[in-house]
Amino acid sequence: MMTELVLFQPIDIKFNENVNDRWHLNPYCKVKLGRHHAKASVAHLGKDHPFCADIIYLKRKHKEEFASIQVKEKHGLNIHNKLGKARIDLREVFEKGKISQWYDLMLGDKITGTILLDIVYHLQYI
């Protein structure tokens, strides 16, 4: 039996000045692939570029071609704690096996920052 895994590792987050100046950030990431989701621990603080050492593993069960990542604030800046969200097209990952790419973080129609992700596609035989 074969299991498809997609591994997400947030490498770096760069927030726009308006986000950095207004709050002391304790961001964390939440990744969703189909109906499955997982979150990383709170990022190591760095005023301009917080980063996370966690790797998020999610199973690909229904041939999903897109995932999403949300960056949220641990202490709640707004009603949803959201700092930004990005949609990730996984088709290139499935072709190449691994990519490293920057994604714009959006909150509504505004770009709040960018996130660098390493994404790996892995087939596991059980």
N, C-alpha and C positions, 0 to 999 in steps of 0.2 A: 504494500500500500504506500502511496506517495502523499506527502503533505507539503503544501506550498506555504512558505513563510516569507513575510516581508519585514525587514528589519529597518527601523528608523532611528537614526542617531542625530539629535540636535547638536550641532558643533558650535554655533555662534549666533547670537541675536543682536541686532543693531536696531535700537529704537530711535525714532525721530526726536528732536530736541524737546518738543512739547510734551512728550511722554516722560523723558528723563527728568526734566525740570520740575514737573508737578508732583512726582511721587517717588518715594523710596521703594524700589521694585524688588519683589520676591516672586519672579515669574516661574511658572511651570508649564509643561506642554501636555496636551491631550491629543492623541492621534486616533482617528476613526477610519476603519476599513470595512465597508459593508455594515453589518450589525455589530461588529466587534470594535472595542475601543480599549485603550490603556493610557495611563498617564505616567509621566516621568516625575521624579522628585523635584523639589524646588531647585532652581539653578544656583550655581555658585555665583555670588554677587560680584559684580564688577560694574561700576557706575555706567560705563558706556556699552559694555559688551558682556552681559551675563552669559554663562554657558552651562551646559548640563552634561554630565558624564554617562548618563543612563542610555541604554539601548532598549528600544521598545520593539517587542516581537509580536506580530499579529499574523494569524492564519488567514490565507486567502482561500475562501471556500466556494465562492460563486463567480469566479472569473472577473472580479471587480477590476476596473481599469483606472479608477480614481480613488484617492484617499483625501482626508482633510486633516489639518493640524490647527489646533487652537492654542494660543498662548494666553494664559490667564494669570491673574494676580492672586497670590495666596491670601492677602488680607482684604480683598474686596474693594476695588476702586469704584465700581458701579454695580448696578443690580445683578449683572451677569458675570462680573469679575473679568471680563474679556479685555485683552490688550490688542488682539488681532487674530485673524484667521486666514489660512491659505488653502487653496485647492491644489492637489498634487496629481499630475498626470503620470501614471505609473507605466505607461506603455514602453517608454524608453528604458526603464529599469528592467522590464521583462526581456527586452531585446539584448541589452548589454550586460545584465547581471548586477551592475552597481553603477550608481551615479552620485555625484556630489554637486549640489546646486543651491543657489540662493532663490528664495521665494518671497514675494511681497506679502506682508501681513496687512490685511484690510480690516477696518472696523467701519461698517456701513460702506460709504463710497470713498473713505479716506485711507491712504496708506499710513500706517502707524509705525512701520519699521520693516525689517527684512530678517529672515532666518535662513541659516545655512544648514542643510540636512545632508547627511550621508544616508543613502537608501540602498539596501541590498536585497536581491531576490534569491531565495534559497529553496531548493528542492530537498526534502528530507524523506528518505525511504525507511519505512518502519517494517 
